[in-house]
Amino acid sequence: MRFVLLYGVARPVLEEAAAVVCRALADSALTELPIVRFPLDRCAEAQEAVRSGATGKVVLEIP
């Protein structure tokens, strides 16, 4: 699963879910996704990373 739409979920449920995720991160039960950064002049490499299914976040840094 790559994403979940949560527009119809009640705010208290979202807040509890966020608290559970934060606790899991704090307890090291979950780990943050890695961030791969590319400068603007390497945007083609950043796009290829996304197309090839890079794990984590691909960030294009614009000065």
PDB file as gemmi writes it, atoms N, CA and C in Angstrom:
CRYST1    1.000    1.000    1.000  90.00  90.00  90.00 P 1                      
ATOM      1  N   MET A   1       0.846  -1.169   0.000  1.00  0.00           N  
ATOM      2  CA  MET A   1       0.000   0.000   0.000  1.00  0.00           C  
ATOM      3  C   MET A   1       0.893   1.234   0.000  1.00  0.00           C  
ATOM      4  N   ARG A   2       0.619   2.167  -0.882  1.00  0.00           N  
ATOM      5  CA  ARG A   2       1.443   3.359  -0.989  1.00  0.00           C  
ATOM      6  C   ARG A   2       0.832   4.568  -0.281  1.00  0.00           C  
ATOM      7  N   PHE A   3      -0.487   4.631  -0.175  1.00  0.00           N  
ATOM      8  CA  PHE A   3      -1.111   5.752   0.508  1.00  0.00           C  
ATOM      9  C   PHE A   3      -2.525   5.370   0.926  1.00  0.00           C  
ATOM     10  N   VAL A   4      -3.068   6.131   1.843  1.00  0.00           N  
ATOM     11  CA  VAL A   4      -4.432   5.906   2.321  1.00  0.00           C  
ATOM     12  C   VAL A   4      -5.112   7.264   2.399  1.00  0.00           C  
ATOM     13  N   LEU A   5      -6.314   7.374   1.851  1.00  0.00           N  
ATOM     14  CA  LEU A   5      -7.082   8.621   1.950  1.00  0.00           C  
ATOM     15  C   LEU A   5      -7.851   8.625   3.266  1.00  0.00           C  
ATOM     16  N   LEU A   6      -7.732   9.708   4.012  1.00  0.00           N  
ATOM     17  CA  LEU A   6      -8.337   9.777   5.338  1.00  0.00           C  
ATOM     18  C   LEU A   6      -9.337  10.920   5.482  1.00  0.00           C  
ATOM     19  N   TYR A   7      -9.842  11.422   4.372  1.00  0.00           N  
ATOM     20  CA  TYR A   7     -10.740  12.577   4.421  1.00  0.00           C  
ATOM     21  C   TYR A   7     -12.012  12.323   5.224  1.00  0.00           C  
ATOM     22  N   GLY A   8     -12.539  11.124   5.182  1.00  0.00           N  
ATOM     23  CA  GLY A   8     -13.802  10.839   5.851  1.00  0.00           C  
ATOM     24  C   GLY A   8     -13.658  10.328   7.268  1.00  0.00           C  
ATOM     25  N   VAL A   9     -12.451  10.271   7.796  1.00  0.00           N  
ATOM     26  CA  VAL A   9     -12.222   9.742   9.135  1.00  0.00           C  
ATOM     27  C   VAL A   9     -12.407  10.875  10.152  1.00  0.00           C  
ATOM     28  N   ALA A  10     -13.121  10.576  11.218  1.00  0.00           N  
ATOM     29  CA  ALA A  10     -13.399  11.582  12.255  1.00  0.00           C  
ATOM     30  C   ALA A  10     -12.104  12.054  12.921  1.00  0.00           C  
ATOM     31  N   ARG A  11     -12.047  13.325  13.279  1.00  0.00           N  
ATOM     32  CA  ARG A  11     -10.839  13.923  13.859  1.00  0.00           C  
ATOM     33  C   ARG A  11     -10.326  13.168  15.086  1.00  0.00           C  
ATOM     34  N   PRO A  12     -11.178  12.764  16.042  1.00  0.00           N  
ATOM     35  CA  PRO A  12     -10.657  12.030  17.207  1.00  0.00           C  
ATOM     36  C   PRO A  12      -9.962  10.722  16.807  1.00  0.00           C  
ATOM     37  N   VAL A  13     -10.465  10.073  15.797  1.00  0.00           N  
ATOM     38  CA  VAL A  13      -9.847   8.829  15.326  1.00  0.00           C  
ATOM     39  C   VAL A  13      -8.476   9.127  14.704  1.00  0.00           C  
ATOM     40  N   LEU A  14      -8.400  10.201  13.917  1.00  0.00           N  
ATOM     41  CA  LEU A  14      -7.117  10.602  13.328  1.00  0.00           C  
ATOM     42  C   LEU A  14      -6.103  10.954  14.414  1.00  0.00           C  
ATOM     43  N   GLU A  15      -6.546  11.680  15.428  1.00  0.00           N  
ATOM     44  CA  GLU A  15      -5.648  12.081  16.508  1.00  0.00           C  
ATOM     45  C   GLU A  15      -5.123  10.865  17.261  1.00  0.00           C  
ATOM     46  N   GLU A  16      -5.977   9.898  17.524  1.00  0.00           N  
ATOM     47  CA  GLU A  16      -5.535   8.678  18.213  1.00  0.00           C  
ATOM     48  C   GLU A  16      -4.569   7.888  17.337  1.00  0.00           C  
ATOM     49  N   ALA A  17      -4.847   7.806  16.047  1.00  0.00           N  
ATOM     50  CA  ALA A  17      -3.949   7.097  15.135  1.00  0.00           C  
ATOM     51  C   ALA A  17      -2.580   7.774  15.089  1.00  0.00           C  
ATOM     52  N   ALA A  18      -2.571   9.101  15.054  1.00  0.00           N  
ATOM     53  CA  ALA A  18      -1.305   9.836  15.045  1.00  0.00           C  
ATOM     54  C   ALA A  18      -0.534   9.592  16.343  1.00  0.00           C  
ATOM     55  N   ALA A  19      -1.229   9.543  17.461  1.00  0.00           N  
ATOM     56  CA  ALA A  19      -0.582   9.289  18.743  1.00  0.00           C  
ATOM     57  C   ALA A  19       0.026   7.885  18.772  1.00  0.00           C  
ATOM     58  N   VAL A  20      -0.682   6.916  18.222  1.00  0.00           N  
ATOM     59  CA  VAL A  20      -0.161   5.539  18.172  1.00  0.00           C  
ATOM     60  C   VAL A  20       1.105   5.475  17.313  1.00  0.00           C  
ATOM     61  N   VAL A  21       1.081   6.145  16.172  1.00  0.00           N  
ATOM     62  CA  VAL A  21       2.256   6.154  15.294  1.00  0.00           C  
ATOM     63  C   VAL A  21       3.426   6.855  15.985  1.00  0.00           C  
ATOM     64  N   CYS A  22       3.167   7.969  16.641  1.00  0.00           N  
ATOM     65  CA  CYS A  22       4.238   8.694  17.350  1.00  0.00           C  
ATOM     66  C   CYS A  22       4.846   7.833  18.452  1.00  0.00           C  
ATOM     67  N   ARG A  23       3.992   7.116  19.196  1.00  0.00           N  
ATOM     68  CA  ARG A  23       4.510   6.230  20.247  1.00  0.00           C  
ATOM     69  C   ARG A  23       5.353   5.115  19.637  1.00  0.00           C  
ATOM     70  N   ALA A  24       4.898   4.551  18.530  1.00  0.00           N  
ATOM     71  CA  ALA A  24       5.651   3.478  17.873  1.00  0.00           C  
ATOM     72  C   ALA A  24       7.004   3.982  17.385  1.00  0.00           C  
ATOM     73  N   LEU A  25       7.056   5.200  16.854  1.00  0.00           N  
ATOM     74  CA  LEU A  25       8.331   5.789  16.442  1.00  0.00           C  
ATOM     75  C   LEU A  25       9.246   5.993  17.648  1.00  0.00           C  
ATOM     76  N   ALA A  26       8.684   6.515  18.730  1.00  0.00           N  
ATOM     77  CA  ALA A  26       9.476   6.757  19.934  1.00  0.00           C  
ATOM     78  C   ALA A  26      10.008   5.463  20.539  1.00  0.00           C  
ATOM     79  N   ASP A  27       9.250   4.377  20.421  1.00  0.00           N  
ATOM     80  CA  ASP A  27       9.648   3.074  20.961  1.00  0.00           C  
ATOM     81  C   ASP A  27      10.499   2.267  19.980  1.00  0.00           C  
ATOM     82  N   SER A  28      10.803   2.865  18.819  1.00  0.00           N  
ATOM     83  CA  SER A  28      11.573   2.196  17.753  1.00  0.00           C  
ATOM     84  C   SER A  28      10.861   0.976  17.177  1.00  0.00           C  
ATOM     85  N   ALA A  29       9.550   0.911  17.358  1.00  0.00           N  
ATOM     86  CA  ALA A  29       8.775  -0.158  16.740  1.00  0.00           C  
ATOM     87  C   ALA A  29       8.572   0.122  15.250  1.00  0.00           C  
ATOM     88  N   LEU A  30       8.657   1.390  14.891  1.00  0.00           N  
ATOM     89  CA  LEU A  30       8.635   1.822  13.494  1.00  0.00           C  
ATOM     90  C   LEU A  30       9.879   2.667  13.266  1.00  0.00           C  
ATOM     91  N   THR A  31      10.300   2.716  12.044  1.00  0.00           N  
ATOM     92  CA  THR A  31      11.407   3.601  11.708  1.00  0.00           C  
ATOM     93  C   THR A  31      10.937   4.571  10.632  1.00  0.00           C  
ATOM     94  N   GLU A  32      11.529   5.742  10.636  1.00  0.00           N  
ATOM     95  CA  GLU A  32      11.174   6.734   9.634  1.00  0.00           C  
ATOM     96  C   GLU A  32      11.685   6.290   8.275  1.00  0.00           C  
ATOM     97  N   LEU A  33      10.985   6.703   7.239  1.00  0.00           N  
ATOM     98  CA  LEU A  33      11.442   6.398   5.891  1.00  0.00           C  
ATOM     99  C   LEU A  33      12.677   7.232   5.573  1.00  0.00           C  
ATOM    100  N   PRO A  34      13.606   6.650   4.828  1.00  0.00           N  
ATOM    101  CA  PRO A  34      14.787   7.432   4.450  1.00  0.00           C  
ATOM    102  C   PRO A  34      14.420   8.551   3.479  1.00  0.00           C  
ATOM    103  N   ILE A  35      15.206   9.599   3.502  1.00  0.00           N  
ATOM    104  CA  ILE A  35      15.018  10.715   2.577  1.00  0.00           C  
ATOM    105  C   ILE A  35      16.230  10.756   1.652  1.00  0.00           C  
ATOM    106  N   VAL A  36      15.977  10.717   0.360  1.00  0.00           N  
ATOM    107  CA  VAL A  36      17.039  10.826  -0.633  1.00  0.00           C  
ATOM    108  C   VAL A  36      16.902  12.198  -1.268  1.00  0.00           C  
ATOM    109  N   ARG A  37      17.948  13.005  -1.169  1.00  0.00           N  
ATOM    110  CA  ARG A  37      17.905  14.382  -1.669  1.00  0.00           C  
ATOM    111  C   ARG A  37      18.712  14.503  -2.958  1.00  0.00           C  
ATOM    112  N   PHE A  38      18.158  15.263  -3.886  1.00  0.00           N  
ATOM    113  CA  PHE A  38      18.826  15.551  -5.147  1.00  0.00           C  
ATOM    114  C   PHE A  38      18.821  17.052  -5.376  1.00  0.00           C  
ATOM    115  N   PRO A  39      19.972  17.619  -5.772  1.00  0.00           N  
ATOM    116  CA  PRO A  39      19.968  19.031  -6.149  1.00  0.00           C  
ATOM    117  C   PRO A  39      19.215  19.197  -7.471  1.00  0.00           C  
ATOM    118  N   LEU A  40      18.777  20.401  -7.741  1.00  0.00           N  
ATOM    119  CA  LEU A  40      17.972  20.673  -8.929  1.00  0.00           C  
ATOM    120  C   LEU A  40      18.649  20.200 -10.214  1.00  0.00           C  
ATOM    121  N   ASP A  41      19.967  20.333 -10.292  1.00  0.00           N  
ATOM    122  CA  ASP A  41      20.656  19.944 -11.527  1.00  0.00           C  
ATOM    123  C   ASP A  41      20.720  18.430 -11.726  1.00  0.00           C  
ATOM    124  N   ARG A  42      20.232  17.657 -10.752  1.00  0.00           N  
ATOM    125  CA  ARG A  42      20.156  16.196 -10.893  1.00  0.00           C  
ATOM    126  C   ARG A  42      18.704  15.715 -10.886  1.00  0.00           C  
ATOM    127  N   CYS A  43      17.795  16.554 -11.386  1.00  0.00           N  
ATOM    128  CA  CYS A  43      16.367  16.230 -11.362  1.00  0.00           C  
ATOM    129  C   CYS A  43      16.042  14.965 -12.155  1.00  0.00           C  
ATOM    130  N   ALA A  44      16.794  14.683 -13.222  1.00  0.00           N  
ATOM    131  CA  ALA A  44      16.550  13.453 -13.989  1.00  0.00           C  
ATOM    132  C   ALA A  44      16.831  12.222 -13.126  1.00  0.00           C  
ATOM    133  N   GLU A  45      17.870  12.284 -12.311  1.00  0.00           N  
ATOM    134  CA  GLU A  45      18.177  11.174 -11.401  1.00  0.00           C  
ATOM    135  C   GLU A  45      17.088  11.014 -10.341  1.00  0.00           C  
ATOM    136  N   ALA A  46      16.567  12.135  -9.864  1.00  0.00           N  
ATOM    137  CA  ALA A  46      15.487  12.081  -8.882  1.00  0.00           C  
ATOM    138  C   ALA A  46      14.255  11.420  -9.486  1.00  0.00           C  
ATOM    139  N   GLN A  47      13.917  11.779 -10.714  1.00  0.00           N  
ATOM    140  CA  GLN A  47      12.763  11.181 -11.383  1.00  0.00           C  
ATOM    141  C   GLN A  47      12.974   9.683 -11.585  1.00  0.00           C  
ATOM    142  N   GLU A  48      14.167   9.299 -11.960  1.00  0.00           N  
ATOM    143  CA  GLU A  48      14.468   7.874 -12.155  1.00  0.00           C  
ATOM    144  C   GLU A  48      14.359   7.115 -10.837  1.00  0.00           C  
ATOM    145  N   ALA A  49      14.781   7.734  -9.740  1.00  0.00           N  
ATOM    146  CA  ALA A  49      14.647   7.098  -8.432  1.00  0.00           C  
ATOM    147  C   ALA A  49      13.182   6.836  -8.106  1.00  0.00           C  
ATOM    148  N   VAL A  50      12.314   7.802  -8.402  1.00  0.00           N  
ATOM    149  CA  VAL A  50      10.881   7.635  -8.159  1.00  0.00           C  
ATOM    150  C   VAL A  50      10.331   6.521  -9.051  1.00  0.00           C  
ATOM    151  N   ARG A  51      10.672   6.558 -10.325  1.00  0.00           N  
ATOM    152  CA  ARG A  51      10.176   5.539 -11.268  1.00  0.00           C  
ATOM    153  C   ARG A  51      10.625   4.137 -10.903  1.00  0.00           C  
ATOM    154  N   SER A  52      11.822   4.029 -10.352  1.00  0.00           N  
ATOM    155  CA  SER A  52      12.348   2.703 -10.022  1.00  0.00           C  
ATOM    156  C   SER A  52      11.872   2.213  -8.662  1.00  0.00           C  
ATOM    157  N   GLY A  53      11.038   3.013  -7.984  1.00  0.00           N  
ATOM    158  CA  GLY A  53      10.441   2.570  -6.727  1.00  0.00           C  
ATOM    159  C   GLY A  53      11.314   2.800  -5.510  1.00  0.00           C  
ATOM    160  N   ALA A  54      12.018   3.902  -5.466  1.00  0.00           N  
ATOM    161  CA  ALA A  54      12.879   4.216  -4.324  1.00  0.00           C  
ATOM    162  C   ALA A  54      12.095   4.118  -3.017  1.00  0.00           C  
ATOM    163  N   THR A  55      12.718   3.535  -2.012  1.00  0.00           N  
ATOM    164  CA  THR A  55      12.093   3.441  -0.698  1.00  0.00           C  
ATOM    165  C   THR A  55      12.286   4.759   0.031  1.00  0.00           C  
ATOM    166  N   GLY A  56      11.217   5.301   0.558  1.00  0.00           N  
ATOM    167  CA  GLY A  56      11.299   6.545   1.304  1.00  0.00           C  
ATOM    168  C   GLY A  56      10.880   7.739   0.476  1.00  0.00           C  
ATOM    169  N   LYS A  57      11.387   8.865   0.851  1.00  0.00           N  
ATOM    170  CA  LYS A  57      11.032  10.120   0.217  1.00  0.00           C  
ATOM    171  C   LYS A  57      12.139  10.568  -0.717  1.00  0.00           C  
ATOM    172  N   VAL A  58      11.754  11.011  -1.897  1.00  0.00           N  
ATOM    173  CA  VAL A  58      12.705  11.583  -2.846  1.00  0.00           C  
ATOM    174  C   VAL A  58      12.431  13.084  -2.851  1.00  0.00           C  
ATOM    175  N   VAL A  59      13.448  13.858  -2.524  1.00  0.00           N  
ATOM    176  CA  VAL A  59      13.299  15.303  -2.390  1.00  0.00           C  
ATOM    177  C   VAL A  59      14.181  15.988  -3.416  1.00  0.00           C  
ATOM    178  N   LEU A  60      13.598  16.898  -4.167  1.00  0.00           N  
ATOM    179  CA  LEU A  60      14.350  17.712  -5.111  1.00  0.00           C  
ATOM    180  C   LEU A  60      14.587  19.057  -4.444  1.00  0.00           C  
ATOM    181  N   GLU A  61      15.845  19.398  -4.221  1.00  0.00           N  
ATOM    182  CA  GLU A  61      16.185  20.634  -3.524  1.00  0.00           C  
ATOM    183  C   GLU A  61      16.334  21.772  -4.524  1.00  0.00           C  
ATOM    184  N   ILE A  62      15.541  22.794  -4.330  1.00  0.00           N  
ATOM    185  CA  ILE A  62      15.559  23.953  -5.203  1.00  0.00           C  
ATOM    186  C   ILE A  62      16.156  25.122  -4.419  1.00  0.00           C  
ATOM    187  N   PRO A  63      17.269  25.664  -4.917  1.00  0.00           N  
ATOM    188  CA  PRO A  63      17.927  26.742  -4.153  1.00  0.00           C  
ATOM    189  C   PRO A  63      17.087  28.002  -4.098  1.00  0.00           C  
TER     190      PRO A  63                                                      
END                                                                             
